[in-house]
Amino acid sequence: MLFSKNVKSSAHCLPSPDGRYIATLFPTLINVRSIQSWEPIHVVRLPQDFIGPFLFFQWSPSSRLLLIASFDQVRVFSALDANYHATIRNPVAPHLKPTHIDFGASDTEICVMASFGLKFTVFDLISSKATEIGSPKFSSSTAVRRGFSFRPQSNHLAILTRTAGKDTISIHAFPSRELQRSWAPETIDAQGLLWSPDGRWLVVWESSALGHKVVFYTPDGNLFKTWSGPVNPTHEEKDFALGAGVKTVQFSPDARLLAIGDHSKSLSIVDMTSTMEVLRLRHPNNLVPKGTLQIWQERIGISHGPIMHTFIRASQAVSPPPRPHEAAEQLSGCATIAFDLSSNLIATRIEDFPSTVWIWDVQAAVLRAVLLFHGSVSTLSWHPHVRETLLIRCEGDHYNSVVFVWDPLSEGPQSVDFSQQLSGFKAVGKWHASWLGVDASTPLSLFYSDTQNYVLASLADSDRDSLPWINPRYPQGGDGPSRAESPLELVPATADEADEADALQAGDDGDIVMEDTYGYKR
């Protein structure tokens, strides 16, 4: 395992979706670094009237643009071109805080959700127009993503609104966002909608308090079918209609399957070619090792040095640890469903056993692996370009800056401890780790960042392998972390860039400012 050099970070630091750049937002500038050369390649100096606190910092889907948002402004900069700059002023009404700001279906769209569900606004950076949709149903930061969805290929927007106690679904064309059709869904209290990856289906699911119900619509809004619960419930599930309904819905990447999780210990798989349930996966209370099932139990070794995480394969029957009885809230049901790139494996986490990861083979309809941790599992993320490779993060004091990587051929999950690469040997503030979105031709690589440093890790066996970055620092167990880079140690500006920076600092950026809308410059 190899680690890159430490680099100065901040609370806003993200790798680009294509895995080629890392952008770090500082109070007065953005530093864009090339991962391949491991050198800063562009510096964006923020205008003097654009000050924090910054609420949102995002890459565009194409890895070409960067979005930065404060309470009253949204700025869009090019990651590489100093001449590209767009400004949105007063994206929401005064005294309101935006709960969601991000790119839309393309780099030219910015979506803004106002607090209290007042409106959902789509800004078009090409036409300098804004489309407002009133009364979106979900406006909180934790639920807003369930309320709208972009159709693949055509980029149509489907959004769920609620007025006078009734739900409405509306479809808006791209790029004008003109209303094409709206209708009242066959639900009383819909909890979300989602386009299938191939754009052939729009699914809407009912509140779990109102039973099991998932409604399938065609792209033009016609009702096709309704799923009303397990087709062949077991004896334990015979009264499922009296219990809570749908909790989680997830499509496979190839759009062939739809996984539906409820508040029980089971998971329903729907074949989208026939929109019929074809499989019911049940999480058992007792696990018996066998040839087709791997059970890995975590062992934590605490000594004077770093905490060691190892895994042993169970040779006898075990039971997954249940949720503690003293927990503030007793939860149940499937909390996380994640398909891998091949759509053959599903990773799940259920609230009944929060420290256990279940990995299913949907083609063979069997449980392939169970990973038993000591801490609660917080995130599951399959690699975006490599099949059957899973990234796991757990919560707890023993998991500070530690993540785990699993694949079917490994001898249990492999721990990656970033704390040993940090100056204080522990994270400062909030930290996050994710896959580096490079293609499958390079070894598996991870991105880690806290509020002071960021670092890359490669799971390559030696520095002879092709790495995403040049000059890896040292293998795991080397001489220790190097000096953190100052945010001022940046690539020197050319004369043109210096003139542009002076103009930005003077506030002469040529923006056309319109109240409650935005100015745009290219």
C-alpha positions as CSV (number, residue, x, y, z in Angstrom):
1,M,0.0,0.0,0.0
2,L,1.3,3.4,-1.0
3,F,0.4,6.9,0.2
4,S,0.9,10.3,-1.5
5,K,2.3,13.4,0.0
6,N,0.2,15.3,2.5
7,V,-1.3,18.5,1.2
8,K,-3.0,21.4,3.0
9,S,-6.7,21.0,3.0
10,S,-9.9,22.7,4.4
11,A,-13.4,21.8,5.3
12,H,-14.2,21.9,1.6
13,C,-12.0,19.6,-0.4
14,L,-13.2,17.3,-3.1
15,P,-11.7,15.1,-5.9
16,S,-13.3,15.5,-9.4
17,P,-15.7,12.8,-10.6
18,D,-13.2,11.7,-13.2
19,G,-10.4,11.3,-10.7
20,R,-8.1,13.8,-12.4
21,Y,-8.1,16.8,-10.1
22,I,-8.5,17.8,-6.5
23,A,-10.1,21.2,-5.6
24,T,-9.7,22.8,-2.2
25,L,-11.7,25.9,-1.1
26,F,-9.9,28.4,1.1
27,P,-11.3,31.7,2.4
28,T,-10.0,33.7,-0.6
29,L,-9.2,31.2,-3.3
30,I,-9.6,27.8,-4.8
31,N,-6.6,25.6,-5.4
32,V,-7.0,23.0,-8.2
33,R,-4.3,20.3,-8.2
34,S,-3.6,17.7,-10.9
35,I,-3.5,14.2,-9.4
36,Q,-1.3,12.9,-12.2
37,S,1.5,15.5,-11.7
38,W,0.6,16.2,-8.0
39,E,1.2,19.9,-8.7
40,P,-1.2,22.9,-8.5
41,I,-2.4,23.7,-12.1
42,H,-4.9,26.5,-11.5
43,V,-5.8,29.1,-8.8
44,V,-9.2,30.8,-8.7
45,R,-9.1,34.0,-6.6
46,L,-12.5,34.7,-5.1
47,P,-14.0,38.2,-5.5
48,Q,-13.8,40.5,-2.4
49,D,-17.6,40.7,-2.1
50,F,-17.9,36.9,-2.0
51,I,-17.1,35.9,1.6
52,G,-18.1,32.9,3.7
53,P,-19.3,31.0,5.4
54,F,-19.6,28.8,2.4
55,L,-22.5,26.3,2.4
56,F,-21.9,24.2,-0.7
57,F,-18.9,23.3,-2.8
58,Q,-19.4,20.9,-5.7
59,W,-17.8,19.6,-8.9
60,S,-19.9,19.6,-12.1
61,P,-20.7,16.1,-13.6
62,S,-18.1,16.7,-16.3
63,S,-15.3,17.7,-13.9
64,R,-15.1,21.0,-15.7
65,L,-16.7,23.5,-13.4
66,L,-16.8,24.2,-9.6
67,L,-19.8,25.6,-7.7
68,I,-19.4,27.6,-4.5
69,A,-22.4,28.9,-2.6
70,S,-22.9,31.2,0.4
71,F,-26.2,32.5,1.9
72,D,-26.8,35.1,-0.8
73,Q,-24.6,34.1,-3.7
74,V,-23.7,31.2,-6.0
75,R,-20.5,31.3,-8.0
76,V,-19.5,29.0,-10.8
77,F,-15.8,28.9,-11.9
78,S,-14.0,26.8,-14.4
79,A,-11.5,24.4,-12.9
80,L,-9.0,25.2,-15.7
81,D,-10.2,28.3,-17.6
82,A,-9.7,31.6,-15.9
83,N,-12.2,33.3,-18.3
84,Y,-15.2,31.4,-17.2
85,H,-17.3,32.8,-14.3
86,A,-21.0,32.9,-13.5
87,T,-22.8,34.6,-10.6
88,I,-26.2,34.0,-9.1
89,R,-27.3,36.6,-6.6
90,N,-30.1,36.2,-4.1
91,P,-31.0,32.6,-5.2
92,V,-33.6,32.4,-2.4
93,A,-35.7,35.0,-0.6
94,P,-34.1,37.2,2.0
95,H,-33.7,35.7,5.5
96,L,-34.1,32.2,4.1
97,K,-31.3,29.6,3.9
98,P,-30.9,27.3,0.9
99,T,-31.0,23.7,1.9
100,H,-29.7,22.3,-1.4
101,I,-27.5,23.8,-4.2
102,D,-26.0,21.6,-6.8
103,F,-25.5,21.2,-10.5
104,G,-28.6,19.8,-12.4
105,A,-28.7,17.4,-15.3
106,S,-25.7,19.2,-17.0
107,D,-23.0,21.7,-16.2
108,T,-25.2,24.5,-17.4
109,E,-27.9,24.0,-14.8
110,I,-27.9,25.0,-11.1
111,C,-30.6,23.7,-8.8
112,V,-31.5,25.6,-5.6
113,M,-33.9,24.5,-2.9
114,A,-35.3,27.1,-0.5
115,S,-35.9,26.2,3.1
116,F,-39.5,25.5,4.3
117,G,-40.3,24.1,0.8
118,L,-41.2,27.5,-0.7
119,K,-39.7,26.8,-4.1
120,F,-37.3,24.8,-6.2
121,T,-35.4,26.9,-8.8
122,V,-33.5,25.8,-11.8
123,F,-31.0,28.4,-13.2
124,D,-29.9,28.0,-16.8
125,L,-26.3,29.5,-17.2
126,I,-26.7,29.7,-21.0
127,S,-30.0,31.5,-21.4
128,S,-29.7,33.4,-18.1
129,K,-33.2,32.3,-17.1
130,A,-34.6,30.8,-14.0
131,T,-37.5,28.3,-13.7
132,E,-39.3,28.2,-10.3
133,I,-41.4,25.3,-9.1
134,G,-43.5,26.0,-6.1
135,S,-44.2,23.8,-3.1
136,P,-41.7,21.0,-3.5
137,K,-42.6,18.3,-1.1
138,F,-39.1,17.6,0.3
139,S,-36.9,20.5,1.2
140,S,-34.8,19.4,4.1
141,S,-31.1,18.7,3.4
142,T,-31.6,15.0,4.4
143,A,-34.6,14.3,2.2
144,V,-34.4,16.8,-0.7
145,R,-32.8,14.2,-3.0
146,R,-35.9,12.0,-2.8
147,G,-38.1,14.7,-4.2
148,F,-36.7,15.1,-7.7
149,S,-34.9,13.0,-10.3
150,F,-33.3,13.6,-13.7
151,R,-34.1,11.2,-16.5
152,P,-30.9,9.7,-18.1
153,Q,-30.2,10.6,-21.7
154,S,-33.1,13.1,-22.2
155,N,-32.5,15.0,-18.9
156,H,-36.2,15.5,-18.1
157,L,-36.8,16.6,-14.6
158,A,-39.5,14.8,-12.5
159,I,-40.3,16.5,-9.2
160,L,-42.8,15.8,-6.4
161,T,-44.8,18.7,-5.1
162,R,-47.6,18.9,-2.5
163,T,-50.3,21.5,-2.3
164,A,-53.6,21.4,-0.3
165,G,-52.7,18.1,1.1
166,K,-52.3,16.4,-2.3
167,D,-49.2,15.1,-4.1
168,T,-48.4,16.0,-7.7
169,I,-45.7,14.8,-10.1
170,S,-44.6,17.1,-12.9
171,I,-42.3,16.5,-15.8
172,H,-40.2,19.4,-17.1
173,A,-38.3,19.4,-20.5
174,F,-34.6,20.0,-20.9
175,P,-33.2,22.7,-21.2
176,S,-36.2,25.0,-21.1
177,R,-37.7,23.3,-18.0
178,E,-41.1,24.0,-19.4
179,L,-43.9,21.9,-17.9
180,Q,-44.8,19.0,-20.2
181,R,-47.2,17.0,-18.0
182,S,-48.4,16.8,-14.4
183,W,-50.6,14.3,-12.6
184,A,-51.7,13.2,-9.1
185,P,-49.9,9.8,-8.3
186,E,-51.8,6.8,-7.0
187,T,-50.4,7.5,-3.5
188,I,-51.6,9.3,-0.4
189,D,-48.3,10.4,1.0
190,A,-45.5,9.6,-1.5
191,Q,-42.0,9.4,0.0
192,G,-39.9,9.7,-3.2
193,L,-39.6,9.2,-6.9
194,L,-36.7,7.8,-9.0
195,W,-36.0,7.4,-12.7
196,S,-34.6,4.0,-13.8
197,P,-31.0,4.2,-15.2
198,D,-32.3,3.4,-18.7
199,G,-35.0,6.1,-18.4
200,R,-37.8,3.6,-19.2
201,W,-39.5,3.8,-15.7
202,L,-40.4,6.3,-13.1
203,V,-41.1,4.7,-9.7
204,V,-42.9,6.3,-6.8
205,W,-43.2,4.8,-3.4
206,E,-45.8,5.3,-0.7
207,S,-45.2,6.2,3.0
208,S,-44.2,3.2,5.1
209,A,-47.1,4.1,7.5
210,L,-49.5,3.3,4.7
211,G,-48.3,-0.2,3.8
212,H,-46.3,-1.7,0.9
213,K,-46.8,0.2,-2.3
214,V,-44.5,1.1,-5.2
215,V,-46.0,2.5,-8.4
216,F,-44.5,2.1,-11.8
217,Y,-45.1,4.9,-14.4
218,T,-44.0,5.1,-18.1
219,P,-42.0,8.1,-19.0
220,D,-45.1,10.0,-20.3
221,G,-46.8,9.5,-16.9
222,N,-49.1,6.6,-17.6
223,L,-49.7,4.1,-14.7
224,F,-48.2,0.7,-15.7
225,K,-48.2,-1.4,-12.5
226,T,-48.3,-1.3,-8.7
227,W,-46.2,-3.5,-6.4
228,S,-48.1,-4.2,-3.1
229,G,-45.8,-6.3,-1.1
230,P,-44.1,-9.7,-1.1
231,V,-45.6,-12.2,-3.5
232,N,-45.0,-15.3,-1.5
233,P,-44.5,-14.2,2.1
234,T,-43.2,-16.7,4.6
235,H,-45.1,-17.8,7.7
236,E,-43.2,-15.1,9.7
237,E,-44.3,-12.5,7.1
238,K,-47.9,-13.5,6.7
239,D,-49.1,-10.4,8.4
240,F,-46.8,-8.0,6.5
241,A,-49.8,-5.9,5.4
242,L,-50.2,-4.9,9.1
243,G,-46.6,-3.7,9.4
244,A,-44.6,-0.8,8.1
245,G,-44.1,-0.6,4.4
246,V,-41.4,0.5,2.0
247,K,-38.2,2.1,3.4
248,T,-35.6,2.0,0.7
249,V,-35.7,1.7,-3.1
250,Q,-32.6,1.2,-5.4
251,F,-32.1,0.3,-9.1
252,S,-29.3,-1.8,-10.3
253,P,-26.8,0.1,-12.7
254,D,-28.0,-1.9,-15.7
255,A,-31.7,-1.1,-14.8
256,R,-32.5,-4.7,-14.9
257,L,-33.4,-5.1,-11.2
258,L,-35.1,-3.0,-8.5
259,A,-34.4,-3.7,-4.9
260,I,-37.1,-2.8,-2.4
261,G,-36.4,-2.8,1.3
262,D,-39.1,-2.5,4.0
263,H,-39.0,-2.5,7.8
264,S,-38.6,-6.2,8.1
265,K,-35.4,-8.2,7.7
266,S,-36.1,-9.1,4.1
267,L,-35.4,-7.5,0.7
268,S,-37.6,-7.8,-2.4
269,I,-36.0,-8.0,-5.9
270,V,-38.2,-6.9,-8.9
271,D,-37.3,-7.9,-12.4
272,M,-37.9,-4.8,-14.5
273,T,-38.4,-6.6,-17.8
274,S,-41.6,-8.0,-16.3
275,T,-42.0,-5.6,-13.3
276,M,-42.6,-8.8,-11.2
277,E,-41.0,-9.8,-7.9
278,V,-38.6,-12.7,-8.6
279,L,-36.6,-12.9,-5.4
280,R,-37.0,-12.4,-1.7
281,L,-33.7,-12.1,0.3
282,R,-34.0,-12.7,4.1
283,H,-31.3,-11.7,6.5
284,P,-30.9,-14.6,8.9
285,N,-30.5,-14.4,12.7
286,N,-28.0,-17.2,12.7
287,L,-25.1,-17.6,10.3
288,V,-23.6,-21.0,9.4
289,P,-20.3,-21.0,7.4
290,K,-20.3,-23.1,4.2
291,G,-18.6,-23.3,0.9
292,T,-20.6,-20.5,-0.7
293,L,-20.7,-18.2,2.3
294,Q,-17.8,-16.4,3.8
295,I,-18.2,-15.0,7.3
296,W,-15.5,-12.5,8.5
297,Q,-15.2,-11.3,12.1
298,E,-13.3,-8.2,13.0
299,R,-10.6,-8.4,15.7
300,I,-9.2,-5.1,17.1
301,G,-5.7,-5.1,18.6
302,I,-4.9,-2.2,20.9
303,S,-1.3,-1.6,21.9
304,H,1.1,1.3,22.3
305,G,1.2,1.8,18.6
306,P,-1.7,2.2,16.1
307,I,-4.9,0.2,16.5
308,M,-4.8,-2.9,14.3
309,H,-7.9,-4.2,12.5
310,T,-7.7,-7.8,11.4
311,F,-10.3,-10.3,10.3
312,I,-10.7,-14.0,10.9
313,R,-13.0,-16.4,9.0
314,A,-15.6,-17.9,11.2
315,S,-15.5,-21.7,11.3
316,Q,-18.7,-22.2,13.3
317,A,-22.2,-20.7,13.5
318,V,-22.4,-17.1,14.7
319,S,-25.1,-14.5,15.3
320,P,-24.7,-10.9,14.1
321,P,-24.6,-8.4,17.0
322,P,-28.1,-6.8,17.5
323,R,-28.8,-3.1,18.0
324,P,-28.0,-2.2,21.7
325,H,-31.1,-2.1,23.9
326,E,-30.0,1.2,25.4
327,A,-30.0,2.9,21.9
328,A,-31.9,6.1,21.9
329,E,-34.2,4.9,19.1
330,Q,-35.1,1.3,18.2
331,L,-35.0,1.0,14.4
332,S,-35.7,-1.8,12.1
333,G,-35.6,-2.6,8.4
334,C,-33.2,-2.2,5.5
335,A,-31.3,1.1,5.8
336,T,-28.8,0.7,2.9
337,I,-29.0,-1.0,-0.4
338,A,-26.1,-0.8,-2.9
339,F,-25.6,-2.6,-6.2
340,D,-22.1,-3.1,-7.5
341,L,-21.0,-2.1,-11.0
342,S,-21.8,-5.5,-12.5
343,S,-25.3,-5.5,-10.9
344,N,-24.6,-9.0,-9.7
345,L,-23.8,-8.2,-6.1
346,I,-25.9,-6.2,-3.5
347,A,-24.5,-4.9,-0.2
348,T,-27.1,-4.2,2.5
349,R,-27.2,-3.0,6.1
350,I,-30.2,-3.4,8.2
351,E,-31.1,-1.5,11.4
352,D,-31.5,-4.7,13.4
353,F,-27.8,-5.5,13.0
354,P,-26.1,-2.1,12.4
355,S,-22.5,-3.4,12.6
356,T,-23.0,-6.1,9.9
357,V,-22.6,-5.9,6.1
358,W,-24.4,-8.5,4.0
359,I,-23.3,-9.2,0.5
360,W,-25.7,-11.1,-1.8
361,D,-25.3,-12.7,-5.2
362,V,-28.6,-12.0,-7.0
363,Q,-27.8,-14.2,-9.9
364,A,-27.4,-17.3,-7.7
365,A,-29.9,-16.0,-5.1
366,V,-27.5,-16.7,-2.2
367,L,-25.7,-14.9,0.5
368,R,-22.1,-14.7,-0.5
369,A,-20.4,-12.9,2.4
370,V,-21.1,-11.4,5.8
371,L,-18.7,-8.9,7.4
372,L,-19.1,-8.5,11.2
373,F,-17.6,-5.3,12.6
374,H,-17.4,-3.9,16.2
375,G,-18.7,-0.5,15.3
376,S,-21.8,0.6,13.4
377,V,-21.4,0.7,9.7
378,S,-22.1,4.2,8.4
379,T,-21.4,4.0,4.6
380,L,-21.1,1.4,1.9
381,S,-19.7,2.4,-1.5
382,W,-18.9,0.2,-4.5
383,H,-16.1,1.3,-6.8
384,P,-17.5,3.3,-9.8
385,H,-15.3,1.5,-12.4
386,V,-14.2,-1.8,-10.8
387,R,-16.6,-4.7,-10.3
388,E,-17.2,-6.3,-6.9
389,T,-15.0,-4.0,-4.9
390,L,-16.6,-2.4,-1.8
391,L,-15.5,0.5,0.5
392,I,-16.8,0.4,4.1
393,R,-16.7,3.0,6.8
394,C,-17.6,2.4,10.5
395,E,-18.4,4.7,13.4
396,G,-16.6,4.8,16.8
397,D,-13.4,5.8,18.5
398,H,-11.5,2.8,17.1
399,Y,-12.3,3.8,13.5
400,N,-10.7,7.3,13.4
401,S,-9.5,7.8,9.8
402,V,-9.9,4.0,9.1
403,V,-11.8,2.5,6.2
404,F,-12.1,-1.0,4.8
405,V,-11.9,-2.5,1.3
406,W,-13.5,-5.8,0.4
407,D,-13.7,-8.0,-2.7
408,P,-14.7,-11.6,-3.1
409,L,-11.1,-12.9,-3.6
410,S,-9.6,-11.1,-0.6
411,E,-8.9,-12.8,2.8
412,G,-11.5,-10.6,4.5
413,P,-11.7,-6.8,4.4
414,Q,-8.5,-4.9,4.2
415,S,-8.1,-1.9,6.5
416,V,-6.7,1.4,5.3
417,D,-5.5,3.6,8.2
418,F,-5.0,7.2,7.1
419,S,-4.2,8.4,10.7
420,Q,-0.6,7.2,10.4
421,Q,-0.1,9.6,7.4
422,L,-1.3,12.7,9.4
423,S,0.9,15.1,11.3
424,G,-0.9,14.5,14.6
425,F,-1.8,10.9,13.8
426,K,-5.5,11.6,14.1
427,A,-8.1,13.5,12.1
428,V,-8.8,17.1,12.7
429,G,-12.5,18.0,12.5
430,K,-14.8,16.0,10.2
431,W,-13.1,13.6,7.8
432,H,-14.3,11.7,4.8
433,A,-12.9,9.0,2.5
434,S,-14.1,8.0,-1.0
435,W,-13.0,6.1,-4.1
436,L,-10.8,8.1,-6.5
437,G,-12.8,7.9,-9.7
438,V,-10.0,6.8,-12.0
439,D,-10.6,4.0,-14.5
440,A,-9.8,0.3,-13.9
441,S,-6.4,0.5,-15.6
442,T,-4.7,1.8,-12.5
443,P,-4.6,0.2,-9.0
444,L,-7.5,0.9,-6.6
445,S,-7.0,4.3,-5.1
446,L,-8.7,6.2,-2.2
447,F,-9.1,9.9,-1.4
448,Y,-9.0,11.1,2.3
449,S,-9.5,14.5,3.7
450,D,-10.0,16.2,7.0
451,T,-10.1,20.0,7.8
452,Q,-6.3,20.3,7.6
453,N,-4.8,17.7,5.2
454,Y,-5.7,15.4,2.3
455,V,-3.9,12.4,1.1
456,L,-4.3,9.6,-1.5
457,A,-3.8,5.9,-0.9
458,S,-3.1,3.3,-3.5
459,L,-3.8,-0.4,-2.9
460,A,-0.9,-1.3,-5.3
461,D,1.5,-3.9,-4.0
462,S,4.6,-1.9,-5.0
463,D,5.6,1.5,-6.6
464,R,6.3,-0.4,-9.8
465,D,2.6,-0.5,-10.5
466,S,1.0,2.4,-12.4
467,L,-0.2,4.9,-9.9
468,P,-2.6,7.8,-10.3
469,W,0.0,10.2,-9.1
470,I,3.7,10.7,-9.7
471,N,6.4,10.0,-7.1
472,P,4.6,8.2,-4.3
473,R,6.0,9.1,-1.0
474,Y,6.6,5.9,0.8
475,P,4.9,2.5,1.5
476,Q,2.9,1.9,4.6
477,G,5.1,1.8,7.6
478,G,7.6,4.3,6.1
479,D,9.3,7.3,7.8
480,G,6.2,9.2,8.7
481,P,4.2,12.1,7.3
482,S,5.9,15.0,5.5
483,R,5.4,18.7,6.1
484,A,1.9,19.9,5.1
485,E,1.9,22.3,2.2
486,S,0.8,25.9,2.8
487,P,-2.2,27.0,0.7
488,L,0.0,29.9,-0.5
489,E,2.5,27.6,-2.1
490,L,0.7,27.7,-5.3
491,V,1.5,27.8,-9.0
492,P,2.8,31.3,-9.9
493,A,0.4,33.5,-11.8
494,T,1.1,34.8,-15.3
495,A,0.7,38.4,-16.1
496,D,-2.8,37.9,-17.5
497,E,-3.8,35.9,-14.4
498,A,-2.4,38.6,-12.1
499,D,-4.4,41.3,-14.0
500,E,-7.6,39.1,-13.7
501,A,-6.9,38.6,-10.0
502,D,-6.6,42.4,-9.5
503,A,-9.8,42.9,-11.4
504,L,-11.6,40.3,-9.3
505,Q,-10.4,41.8,-6.0
506,A,-11.5,45.3,-7.2
507,G,-14.9,43.9,-7.8
508,D,-14.8,44.7,-11.6
509,D,-15.8,41.3,-12.9
510,G,-18.3,42.5,-15.5
511,D,-21.3,40.7,-14.0
512,I,-24.7,41.9,-14.9
513,V,-26.5,42.0,-11.5
514,M,-30.3,41.6,-11.4
515,E,-32.3,41.4,-8.2
516,D,-33.4,37.9,-7.3
517,T,-31.7,36.4,-10.3
518,Y,-28.2,36.3,-11.5
519,G,-25.6,37.7,-13.8
520,Y,-23.5,35.6,-16.2
521,K,-20.1,36.2,-17.8
522,R,-18.3,33.9,-20.1
